[in-house]
Amino acid sequence: MVTTHETLGSSEAECSINVADINMGYRVFGSGYPLLLIMGYGSTMNLWESGLISKLSSRFKVIVFDNRGIGSSGIGTNKFSIEQFCEDTSGFMDALGIQQAHVLGWSMGSLIAQELVLRHPSKVNKLILYAAHCGAEMFPPSPEIIQQLTDMTGTPQERGMRYISVLFPDNWLQNHGKRIGEIFFRPMGNIPEETIGQQAMAIDAWKGSVGRLGEIRSPVLLITGAEDCLVVPRNSRFMSEKIPNAQLDLIENGGHGLMFQYPDMFCEKVVGFLE
């Protein structure tokens, strides 16, 4: 069953659809061939920037959704795991009648996207892995970065600023305070601490795709920031050598949030690859 209701501040209607043990919240922008965007750790679909959505939806039917337990998607009864998020995504596509789509996954979303293309290869046309790794133990971030990201002490504002600080290079962050406000200081929806913890455990428990990368047959674009301190670019370099039909785009001075730093460039590279 699909239900729809208008969401304040959204140019499109927010919808809900039943997938197995949960209802999943989602939005659809534009028309044409479907492009599914899979959000990363600790965020809702609201974090996808409107400018990026607008550009992409002028060429594709862009579909964004909330992962299990966050935003307007239910937490359900199944245990959180990257594999479960993959099956949620696959079931979501089935529920919407989408047999195949281009898929873009960011960070944790790129792990889900890898499982999707490996478990359900016919559902993925072209694949974009943004800030991806294929195993947490391969080329991990520094302990200091992990501590910043997982520290749940302090006020919500303090926690938010710690999160923001790992997304961008210091020099860019210091000179773009207004831009940071545009990106993050807007309603993001329901982000329960319980869900954040379960997502973190799911990422840690994921066994990775290191030994399976050669099985990926979809064309793949690996896009990463040269200054990404959270998912260091060595991960994408390694993956680009192991995936048969892959290309690597390394963005100078780009951090984990490079799509916010350089939205026009990011969109240009995505569209150029997909078209």
C-alpha positions in Angstrom: 0.0 0.0 0.0 1.2 3.5 -0.9 0.2 6.5 1.1 1.1 10.1 0.3 1.2 13.3 2.4 2.7 16.7 1.8 5.9 17.6 3.7 6.7 21.1 4.8 9.5 22.6 2.8 9.5 19.9 0.2 8.8 20.6 -3.5 7.5 17.0 -3.9 5.1 14.8 -1.9 6.5 12.5 0.6 5.2 9.0 0.2 5.2 5.7 2.2 5.2 2.2 1.0 5.1 -1.2 2.7 8.2 -3.3 2.3 8.3 -6.6 4.3 8.3 -5.6 8.0 8.5 -1.9 7.6 6.9 1.1 5.9 9.5 3.1 3.9 9.4 6.8 3.4 10.4 8.1 0.0 10.2 10.9 -2.6 10.3 10.9 -6.4 11.5 13.8 -8.4 11.3 14.2 -12.2 10.7 11.6 -14.9 12.6 9.3 -17.1 14.9 6.4 -16.4 15.0 5.7 -12.6 18.1 6.8 -10.5 18.0 5.5 -7.0 20.0 7.4 -4.3 21.0 5.5 -1.2 21.8 7.7 1.8 24.7 7.2 4.1 25.2 6.8 7.9 23.2 8.8 10.3 21.2 10.8 7.9 17.7 10.9 6.3 16.8 11.5 2.7 16.4 15.2 3.6 20.2 15.6 3.4 20.3 15.2 -0.3 20.6 18.8 -1.4 17.7 20.3 -3.4 20.1 21.8 -6.0 21.6 18.4 -6.8 18.2 16.7 -6.9 17.0 19.5 -9.2 19.8 19.0 -11.7 19.6 15.2 -11.7 15.8 15.1 -11.9 15.9 17.2 -15.1 17.4 14.1 -16.8 16.2 11.1 -14.6 13.4 10.0 -12.3 15.3 10.5 -9.0 14.1 8.4 -6.1 15.3 9.0 -2.5 14.2 7.2 0.6 14.9 6.7 4.3 16.8 3.6 5.4 15.3 1.4 8.0 14.7 3.1 11.4 15.4 6.6 10.4 13.4 9.6 9.1 9.9 8.3 8.1 10.9 4.6 7.7 10.0 2.1 10.3 12.5 0.3 12.5 10.8 -3.1 12.0 11.7 -6.3 13.7 14.6 -7.6 11.5 18.2 -7.1 12.8 20.1 -4.1 11.3 22.8 -5.2 8.8 24.1 -4.0 5.5 22.6 -7.1 4.0 19.2 -6.3 5.5 19.4 -2.7 4.2 20.2 -4.2 0.7 17.1 -6.4 0.9 15.1 -3.4 2.1 16.3 -1.5 -1.0 15.5 -4.5 -3.3 12.1 -4.9 -1.8 11.5 -1.1 -2.1 12.3 -1.3 -5.9 9.9 -4.3 -6.2 7.1 -2.4 -4.4 7.5 0.5 -6.7 7.6 -1.7 -9.8 11.2 -0.8 -10.7 12.8 -3.7 -12.5 16.1 -1.9 -13.0 17.7 1.4 -12.1 20.9 3.4 -12.0 22.1 3.4 -8.4 24.2 5.9 -6.5 25.2 5.1 -2.9 27.0 7.5 -0.6 29.3 6.1 2.2 27.2 3.5 4.1 24.9 3.8 1.1 27.7 2.6 -1.1 28.0 -0.6 1.0 24.3 -1.2 0.5 24.7 -0.5 -3.2 27.5 -3.1 -3.5 25.4 -5.7 -1.8 22.5 -4.8 -4.2 24.6 -5.2 -7.3 26.1 -8.5 -6.1 22.9 -10.1 -4.7 20.5 -8.7 -7.4 22.6 -7.8 -10.4 19.7 -7.5 -12.8 18.3 -4.6 -10.8 21.4 -2.4 -11.2 22.2 -0.8 -14.6 25.0 1.7 -13.9 26.5 2.0 -10.4 28.0 5.0 -8.7 30.0 4.3 -5.5 30.6 7.6 -3.8 33.0 7.6 -0.8 33.1 3.8 -0.8 35.1 1.0 0.8 34.9 -2.7 0.3 35.9 -3.7 3.9 36.3 -1.6 7.0 39.6 -3.1 7.9 41.3 -2.4 4.5 42.2 1.3 4.7 40.4 2.6 7.8 40.2 6.2 9.1 42.4 7.3 12.0 41.2 6.5 15.5 40.7 10.2 16.1 38.2 10.4 13.2 36.3 7.4 14.4 36.1 8.9 17.9 34.7 12.2 16.5 32.1 10.4 14.5 30.9 8.1 17.3 31.1 10.4 20.2 27.5 10.9 21.4 28.3 13.2 24.3 27.3 16.9 24.5 24.3 18.8 23.0 22.8 17.9 19.7 24.5 21.0 18.2 27.9 19.8 19.5 27.4 16.4 18.1 26.3 17.9 14.8 29.4 20.0 14.5 31.6 17.0 15.2 29.8 15.1 12.4 30.2 18.1 10.1 33.9 18.5 10.9 34.8 15.1 9.5 33.0 15.7 6.2 35.1 18.5 4.9 38.8 19.5 4.6 39.7 22.1 7.3 40.6 24.8 4.9 37.3 24.5 3.1 35.3 24.3 6.3 36.9 27.5 7.7 35.9 29.5 4.6 32.4 28.3 4.0 30.4 28.9 7.2 27.4 30.2 5.2 27.4 27.1 2.9 27.5 24.8 6.0 24.4 26.6 7.3 22.6 26.1 4.0 23.4 22.4 4.0 22.9 21.3 7.6 20.8 23.8 9.5 17.5 22.7 8.2 15.0 20.0 9.3 16.4 16.6 8.8 13.6 14.6 10.3 13.7 11.8 12.8 17.2 10.6 13.6 17.1 8.4 16.8 20.3 7.7 18.6 19.3 4.0 18.8 19.2 3.9 15.0 22.6 5.6 14.7 24.1 3.0 17.0 22.5 0.1 15.1 23.8 1.5 11.8 27.3 1.8 13.2 27.2 -1.8 14.4 25.9 -2.9 10.9 28.8 -1.2 9.2 31.3 -2.8 11.6 29.8 -6.2 11.2 29.7 -6.1 7.4 32.2 -8.7 6.0 32.9 -6.6 3.0 33.0 -7.3 -0.7 36.8 -7.6 -1.2 36.6 -11.2 -2.6 33.5 -10.4 -4.7 34.4 -7.2 -6.5 35.4 -9.2 -9.6 31.8 -10.4 -9.8 30.4 -7.0 -10.5 29.3 -6.7 -14.1 27.6 -3.3 -14.1 29.7 -0.2 -15.2 30.9 1.5 -12.1 32.0 5.0 -11.3 34.0 5.4 -8.1 34.0 9.0 -7.0 35.9 10.2 -4.0 37.5 13.2 -2.4 41.2 13.4 -2.4 41.0 14.8 1.2 38.4 12.4 2.5 39.5 11.6 6.0 36.5 9.3 6.8 36.7 6.9 3.9 40.2 7.5 2.7 40.7 7.5 -1.1 43.0 4.5 -1.1 39.7 2.5 -0.7 38.4 3.7 -4.1 41.7 3.3 -5.8 41.8 -0.4 -4.6 38.3 -1.0 -5.7 38.8 0.5 -9.2 41.6 -2.0 -9.8 39.4 -5.0 -8.7 36.1 -4.2 -10.4 36.2 -5.2 -14.1 34.4 -2.2 -15.6 35.2 0.6 -13.2 36.5 4.1 -13.5 37.9 6.3 -10.7 37.3 10.0 -10.3 39.4 11.6 -7.6 38.3 15.2 -6.7 41.1 17.5 -5.5 40.4 19.2 -2.1 37.2 17.2 -1.8 36.2 15.7 1.5 33.6 13.1 2.4 30.9 15.7 1.6 32.4 16.7 -1.7 28.9 16.7 -3.4 28.1 19.7 -1.1 31.5 21.4 -1.8 31.3 21.1 -5.6 27.7 20.3 -6.5 28.0 21.4 -10.1 31.1 19.3 -10.7 29.7 16.4 -8.9 26.5 16.5 -10.9 28.4 16.9 -14.2 30.5 13.8 -13.4 27.4 11.7 -12.4 25.4 12.7 -15.5 28.4 12.2 -17.8 28.9 8.7 -16.5 25.2 7.8 -16.7 24.6 9.2 -20.2 
